[in-house]
Amino acid sequence: MEYTALNSPSEENIYLDITMNELACKVTEDKEFEESLLIADLDETVNRFNLWRHLLPRVEIFFAMKSCNNNVIRRLMATLGCSFDSASKCEIQQLLNIGVKPSKIIFANIVKFRTHIKFAASVGVHLMTFDCEEELLKIHECDSEARLVLRIQPPLENCVFPFRNGYGCNQEEACRLVQKARDLNMIVEGISFHVGFMCKDPKCYVEAIKTARWVFDEVSKMGVKMTLLDIGGGYPGSRTSLNCFRELKMLSTFNGVTSQTFDPTICSLTQKLQATSS
């Protein structure tokens, strides 16, 4: 049975036994329907989610709300047991409204409003990202129970939409920030990186993971034990690019380097599932 969703500002419907193309034709033939809309193949969404779980069994998936903040998709991902990447107070509230537990939400905006941090703390969302001292001090001011994930710059990028110049700190700065957090009695749980959207070069992931491992090792000398590695999002996953993950040996490369670099018993992995990979 085929499940297809149509969402617009005034409608939210799920159709049975009709394809996306058939529904799109039906909508365009209705000359009275003039609103913007989203048509999604829910079967395909479930299949992609299960595929990722199968191919990357060590990775806990966090769906990035900003990639497709739609009520039907949101509820579907929650039903599947997915965790969520939120970027604002509004997104956190939307997740709480459908019963998502605070422990399954990461506040992953690296430049957050103080009021949003305080709201997140008040509802029990304490896992959040940062990449500079200013953000660290802001979080310290607003949430005494914060659990931090430090975002670093990937050393290599070969993708359609790069992020390296806009987000993350270098590895030396990362060590300084972890020490600063320790001085403030704050907990840094792990490291995150994002190699950019639609990256098809396994070397980018290998080098980013090795850089993260270097930071793990260096801060361990300070007595800081981190237990989480966030491997970012933007993985190829559209209908035309899904196979490249296998064809370019990205999976074997990724699983190999993580197994060699991070012991499964001491480090958990997370990944942000974006619209391009869902």
Buried (B, 14 or more C-beta within 10 A) or exposed (E): EBBBBBBBEEEEEEBEEBBBEEBBEBBEEEEEBEEEBEBBBBEBBBEBBEBBBEBBEBBBBBBBBBBBBBEBBBEBBBEBEBBBBBBBBEBBEBBBEEEBEBEBBBBBBBEBEEEBBBBBBEBEBBBBBBBBBEBBBBBBEBBEEBBBBBBBBBBBBBBEEBBBEEBBBEBEBBBEBBBBBBEEEBBBBBBBBBBBBBBBBBBBBBBBBEBBBBBBEBBEEEEBEBEBBBBBBBBBBEEEBBEBBEEBEBBEBBBEBBEEBBEEEEBBBBBBBBBBBB
